[in-house]
Amino acid sequence: MMTMQALRCQICTNPARTPLGLIFLTGPHDHSSGTAEVLTNQPPVYARHLRTAARLCPHLDDNPTVFLAQSAPLYGTTGTLYGLGADGVQPVAQPGPPLPYGHPDMRCFLASQQIRRVHSFRTVDLDELLHDLRTHTP
């Protein structure tokens, strides 16, 4: 939770912002090209840990889609919706699409993961991004 809230690297917890922006990784099938924004439950990655994250996370399948973002505000959460039933409080809906902050159901929602909305981004090749970061002068 803290890595998502403070935009810290999911590997080392240091600040993840690079001179070129924030780096987010998603699995090879998690994003449709042409979409103006991406919802992700994955914290950003510090440039030094890109290859490590791609290799260690089974969801990324060692073939992540790399997003270089200028903006990634908190969007909402995933979790379980609860309600009052015949047997008291019980789950009404299991995890589905993320629920945005401010949604009326949020008061009966047990959150499990924070979600960021990545926009103002470009999709980049991992090796190209590492090269750009090495040669970038602020």
Backbone as CSV, one residue per row, in Angstrom:
resi,resn,N_x,N_y,N_z,CA_x,CA_y,CA_z,C_x,C_y,C_z
1,MET,0.819,-1.181,0.000,0.000,0.000,0.000,0.872,1.258,0.000
2,MET,1.928,1.236,0.796,2.768,2.428,0.888,3.528,2.696,-0.420
3,THR,3.928,1.632,-1.113,4.629,1.855,-2.378,3.699,2.501,-3.402
4,MET,2.444,2.105,-3.402,1.486,2.712,-4.331,1.191,4.152,-3.935
5,GLN,0.961,4.400,-2.666,0.604,5.751,-2.236,1.727,6.747,-2.463
6,ALA,2.965,6.323,-2.206,4.096,7.247,-2.287,4.862,7.137,-3.603
7,LEU,4.352,6.352,-4.559,5.023,6.140,-5.847,6.475,5.705,-5.633
8,ARG,6.607,4.620,-4.885,7.930,4.055,-4.608,8.090,2.739,-5.359
9,CYS,9.332,2.388,-5.636,9.654,1.175,-6.392,9.143,-0.068,-5.672
10,GLN,8.522,-0.956,-6.430,8.006,-2.193,-5.868,9.106,-3.154,-5.432
11,ILE,10.348,-2.945,-5.859,11.461,-3.810,-5.481,12.226,-3.262,-4.277
12,CYS,12.620,-1.987,-4.318,13.510,-1.436,-3.289,12.860,-0.387,-2.394
13,THR,11.674,0.067,-2.702,10.904,1.109,-2.004,11.530,2.502,-2.052
14,ASN,12.536,2.717,-2.887,13.054,4.072,-3.105,12.095,4.814,-4.025
15,PRO,12.148,6.167,-4.036,11.289,6.910,-4.962,11.488,6.406,-6.399
16,ALA,10.379,6.196,-7.096,10.445,5.573,-8.420,10.514,6.562,-9.572
17,ARG,10.283,7.843,-9.335,10.283,8.807,-10.438,11.680,8.921,-11.034
18,THR,11.753,8.875,-12.353,13.010,9.056,-13.082,12.964,10.428,-13.748
19,PRO,14.069,10.896,-14.309,14.042,12.173,-15.032,13.077,12.153,-16.227
20,LEU,12.736,10.956,-16.716,11.836,10.845,-17.868,10.386,10.584,-17.464
21,GLY,10.139,10.266,-16.201,8.783,9.983,-15.739,8.747,8.761,-14.844
22,LEU,7.546,8.216,-14.681,7.329,7.022,-13.868,7.243,5.806,-14.769
23,ILE,7.822,4.707,-14.331,7.831,3.482,-15.126,6.889,2.468,-14.482
24,PHE,5.916,2.013,-15.270,4.991,0.977,-14.827,5.109,-0.204,-15.778
25,LEU,5.002,-1.405,-15.222,5.051,-2.630,-16.012,3.713,-3.344,-15.903
26,THR,3.251,-3.881,-17.019,2.058,-4.722,-16.993,2.364,-5.995,-17.757
27,GLY,1.551,-6.997,-17.509,1.712,-8.262,-18.208,1.435,-8.110,-19.686
28,PRO,1.896,-9.056,-20.469,1.768,-8.942,-21.927,0.330,-8.874,-22.440
29,HIS,-0.648,-9.267,-21.627,-2.043,-9.267,-22.097,-2.937,-8.345,-21.281
30,ASP,-2.349,-7.422,-20.511,-3.133,-6.576,-19.615,-3.577,-5.252,-20.218
31,HIS,-3.197,-4.954,-21.426,-3.492,-3.640,-21.975,-3.821,-3.740,-23.446
32,SER,-4.839,-3.014,-23.851,-5.195,-2.936,-25.270,-4.547,-1.692,-25.851
33,SER,-3.859,-1.839,-26.958,-3.232,-0.665,-27.575,-4.319,0.312,-28.009
34,GLY,-3.972,1.572,-27.983,-4.915,2.608,-28.367,-5.742,3.135,-27.211
35,THR,-5.598,2.550,-26.028,-6.328,3.015,-24.855,-5.638,4.248,-24.291
36,ALA,-6.428,5.241,-23.906,-5.860,6.503,-23.422,-5.345,6.414,-21.994
37,GLU,-5.804,5.408,-21.242,-5.326,5.246,-19.876,-5.272,3.770,-19.521
38,VAL,-4.490,3.469,-18.493,-4.309,2.104,-18.025,-4.559,2.095,-16.525
39,LEU,-5.351,1.143,-16.056,-5.524,0.953,-14.624,-4.576,-0.162,-14.194
40,THR,-3.803,0.092,-13.128,-2.849,-0.907,-12.676,-2.823,-1.019,-11.160
41,ASN,-2.617,-2.242,-10.685,-2.433,-2.474,-9.256,-0.953,-2.692,-8.935
42,GLN,-0.094,-2.503,-9.929,1.343,-2.680,-9.754,2.022,-1.347,-9.447
43,PRO,2.777,-1.267,-8.344,3.521,-0.036,-8.073,4.539,0.225,-9.181
44,PRO,5.019,1.454,-9.284,6.036,1.749,-10.304,7.343,1.021,-9.993
45,VAL,8.261,1.095,-10.937,9.555,0.423,-10.794,10.662,1.438,-11.024
46,TYR,11.647,1.422,-10.150,12.844,2.228,-10.301,13.632,1.662,-11.481
47,ALA,14.236,2.502,-12.291,14.892,2.067,-13.528,15.890,0.929,-13.302
48,ARG,16.630,0.986,-12.215,17.647,-0.038,-11.944,17.034,-1.424,-11.749
49,HIS,15.743,-1.478,-11.427,15.106,-2.760,-11.129,14.156,-3.252,-12.210
50,LEU,14.190,-2.643,-13.376,13.286,-3.062,-14.461,13.461,-4.524,-14.827
51,ARG,14.668,-4.921,-15.085,14.915,-6.318,-15.494,14.595,-7.290,-14.362
52,THR,14.908,-6.909,-13.131,14.619,-7.772,-11.983,13.121,-7.987,-11.848
53,ALA,12.344,-6.923,-11.919,10.888,-7.037,-11.811,10.320,-7.887,-12.943
54,ALA,10.801,-7.667,-14.156,10.316,-8.433,-15.313,10.622,-9.916,-15.168
55,ARG,11.764,-10.216,-14.581,12.185,-11.608,-14.429,11.484,-12.303,-13.255
56,LEU,11.311,-11.597,-12.147,10.803,-12.228,-10.934,9.286,-12.318,-10.848
57,CYS,8.574,-11.420,-11.480,7.115,-11.427,-11.377,6.522,-12.397,-12.398
58,PRO,5.888,-13.477,-11.944,5.327,-14.446,-12.893,4.235,-13.843,-13.782
59,HIS,3.538,-12.842,-13.280,2.478,-12.196,-14.058,3.041,-11.490,-15.294
60,LEU,4.261,-10.990,-15.198,4.867,-10.260,-16.321,5.420,-11.203,-17.381
61,ASP,5.603,-12.463,-17.028,6.031,-13.486,-17.985,7.340,-13.126,-18.686
62,ASP,8.197,-12.379,-17.994,9.497,-11.937,-18.521,9.356,-11.190,-19.856
63,ASN,8.146,-10.665,-20.107,7.869,-9.933,-21.340,6.883,-8.807,-21.043
64,PRO,7.255,-7.858,-20.162,6.283,-6.844,-19.759,6.042,-5.792,-20.837
65,THR,4.880,-5.169,-20.739,4.627,-3.943,-21.473,5.123,-2.830,-20.557
66,VAL,5.935,-1.922,-21.091,6.557,-0.871,-20.293,5.897,0.460,-20.631
67,PHE,5.363,1.110,-19.594,4.731,2.414,-19.753,5.583,3.464,-19.063
68,LEU,5.925,4.502,-19.784,6.623,5.652,-19.221,5.563,6.743,-19.079
69,ALA,5.207,7.057,-17.833,4.074,7.946,-17.567,4.510,9.253,-16.935
70,GLN,3.808,10.306,-17.278,4.018,11.597,-16.637,3.058,11.772,-15.470
71,SER,1.973,11.022,-15.484,0.951,11.151,-14.452,0.328,9.792,-14.168
72,ALA,0.082,9.525,-12.884,-0.556,8.272,-12.485,-1.281,8.471,-11.153
73,PRO,-2.389,9.225,-11.156,-3.099,9.472,-9.898,-3.776,8.210,-9.359
74,LEU,-3.984,8.190,-8.047,-4.739,7.092,-7.455,-6.145,7.107,-8.040
75,TYR,-6.667,5.918,-8.328,-7.981,5.793,-8.956,-9.000,5.190,-7.988
76,GLY,-8.632,4.091,-7.351,-9.573,3.368,-6.492,-8.941,2.096,-5.969
77,THR,-9.778,1.078,-5.768,-9.278,-0.184,-5.218,-10.008,-1.363,-5.842
78,THR,-9.408,-2.521,-5.691,-10.113,-3.774,-5.939,-10.446,-4.346,-4.572
79,GLY,-11.393,-5.239,-4.512,-11.760,-5.835,-3.236,-13.098,-6.524,-3.306
80,THR,-13.742,-6.660,-2.150,-15.003,-7.378,-2.034,-16.075,-6.447,-1.471
81,LEU,-17.229,-6.464,-2.101,-18.364,-5.671,-1.656,-19.164,-6.496,-0.649
82,TYR,-19.492,-5.886,0.489,-20.265,-6.556,1.530,-21.626,-5.897,1.673
83,GLY,-22.588,-6.669,2.178,-23.924,-6.149,2.432,-24.593,-6.952,3.528
84,LEU,-25.743,-6.498,3.953,-26.495,-7.159,5.010,-27.431,-8.180,4.382
85,GLY,-27.265,-9.429,4.771,-28.102,-10.504,4.259,-28.817,-11.209,5.395
86,ALA,-29.459,-12.324,5.113,-30.207,-13.092,6.113,-29.315,-13.554,7.259
87,ASP,-28.055,-13.818,6.972,-27.115,-14.288,7.998,-26.204,-13.170,8.490
88,GLY,-26.597,-11.938,8.367,-25.780,-10.807,8.807,-24.957,-10.257,7.646
89,VAL,-23.841,-9.661,7.994,-22.969,-9.075,6.967,-22.282,-10.197,6.204
90,GLN,-22.343,-10.146,4.891,-21.742,-11.184,4.053,-21.314,-10.596,2.711
91,PRO,-20.409,-11.293,2.014,-19.972,-10.798,0.702,-21.143,-10.770,-0.275
92,VAL,-21.219,-9.690,-1.027,-22.255,-9.538,-2.046,-21.649,-9.735,-3.431
93,ALA,-20.441,-9.213,-3.612,-19.764,-9.328,-4.915,-18.281,-9.541,-4.668
94,GLN,-17.739,-10.547,-5.311,-16.311,-10.830,-5.227,-15.557,-9.876,-6.142
95,PRO,-14.229,-9.866,-6.038,-13.464,-8.897,-6.848,-13.866,-8.904,-8.312
96,GLY,-14.121,-7.730,-8.783,-14.467,-7.498,-10.182,-13.657,-6.314,-10.653
97,PRO,-14.246,-5.455,-11.440,-13.512,-4.265,-11.885,-13.194,-3.364,-10.688
98,PRO,-12.139,-2.588,-10.787,-11.800,-1.665,-9.697,-12.941,-0.686,-9.427
99,LEU,-13.099,-0.364,-8.162,-14.102,0.603,-7.740,-13.409,1.943,-7.535
100,PRO,-13.855,3.006,-8.221,-13.187,4.304,-8.065,-13.476,4.917,-6.696
101,TYR,-12.497,5.658,-6.169,-12.721,6.388,-4.933,-13.900,7.322,-5.123
102,GLY,-14.726,7.436,-4.089,-15.914,8.274,-4.162,-17.166,7.528,-4.594
103,HIS,-17.020,6.280,-5.042,-18.174,5.482,-5.458,-19.061,5.222,-4.236
104,PRO,-20.389,5.257,-4.396,-21.281,5.055,-3.247,-21.095,3.706,-2.532
105,ASP,-20.669,2.665,-3.245,-20.473,1.355,-2.615,-19.195,1.281,-1.770
106,MET,-18.362,2.301,-1.832,-17.079,2.263,-1.125,-17.264,2.078,0.383
107,ARG,-18.369,2.523,0.935,-18.571,2.412,2.385,-18.786,0.970,2.832
108,CYS,-19.119,0.058,1.916,-19.333,-1.358,2.243,-18.322,-2.241,1.524
109,PHE,-17.172,-1.697,1.227,-16.191,-2.359,0.369,-14.932,-2.649,1.177
110,LEU,-14.479,-3.892,1.166,-13.228,-4.266,1.817,-12.152,-4.281,0.735
111,ALA,-11.308,-3.264,0.746,-10.291,-3.100,-0.297,-9.151,-4.089,-0.113
112,SER,-8.592,-4.536,-1.236,-7.432,-5.429,-1.167,-6.212,-4.840,-1.869
113,GLN,-6.410,-4.063,-2.927,-5.283,-3.461,-3.640,-5.669,-2.079,-4.153
114,GLN,-4.729,-1.137,-4.039,-4.958,0.179,-4.613,-4.705,0.137,-6.118
115,ILE,-5.402,1.002,-6.816,-5.290,1.081,-8.270,-4.891,2.504,-8.648
116,ARG,-3.933,2.603,-9.564,-3.559,3.900,-10.142,-4.026,3.940,-11.581
117,ARG,-4.386,5.146,-12.023,-4.781,5.377,-13.414,-3.584,6.010,-14.107
118,VAL,-2.962,5.256,-14.979,-1.780,5.728,-15.703,-2.268,6.406,-16.979
119,HIS,-1.951,7.693,-17.099,-2.274,8.392,-18.347,-1.130,9.343,-18.654
120,SER,-1.210,10.004,-19.772,-0.078,10.806,-20.260,1.166,9.917,-20.311
121,PHE,1.035,8.812,-21.017,2.115,7.829,-21.070,2.447,7.485,-22.513
122,ARG,3.571,6.829,-22.651,3.900,6.201,-23.938,4.420,4.805,-23.646
123,THR,4.142,3.888,-24.537,4.634,2.528,-24.426,6.032,2.508,-25.019
124,VAL,6.988,1.941,-24.290,8.376,1.945,-24.731,8.970,0.552,-24.634
125,ASP,10.007,0.331,-25.401,10.779,-0.899,-25.332,11.699,-0.816,-24.113
126,LEU,11.821,-1.908,-23.374,12.625,-1.913,-22.154,14.073,-1.509,-22.423
127,ASP,14.701,-2.091,-23.411,16.097,-1.749,-23.714,16.239,-0.300,-24.167
128,GLU,15.289,0.169,-24.964,15.309,1.567,-25.432,15.184,2.526,-24.242
129,LEU,14.294,2.204,-23.309,14.113,3.055,-22.133,15.382,3.093,-21.288
130,LEU,16.011,1.952,-21.074,17.255,1.924,-20.294,18.332,2.761,-20.976
131,HIS,18.404,2.697,-22.288,19.374,3.515,-23.044,19.058,4.995,-22.874
132,ASP,17.777,5.351,-23.021,17.370,6.764,-22.888,17.689,7.298,-21.484
133,LEU,17.489,6.476,-20.482,17.771,6.912,-19.108,19.270,7.105,-18.879
134,ARG,20.087,6.249,-19.486,21.553,6.378,-19.342,22.068,7.637,-20.022
135,THR,21.447,8.008,-21.145,21.953,9.135,-21.913,21.241,10.447,-21.605
136,HIS,20.202,10.405,-20.778,19.435,11.613,-20.454,20.244,12.518,-19.518
137,THR,20.290,13.785,-19.879,20.926,14.773,-19.000,19.871,15.773,-18.579
138,PRO,19.693,15.970,-17.278,18.631,16.867,-16.799,18.879,18.316,-17.174
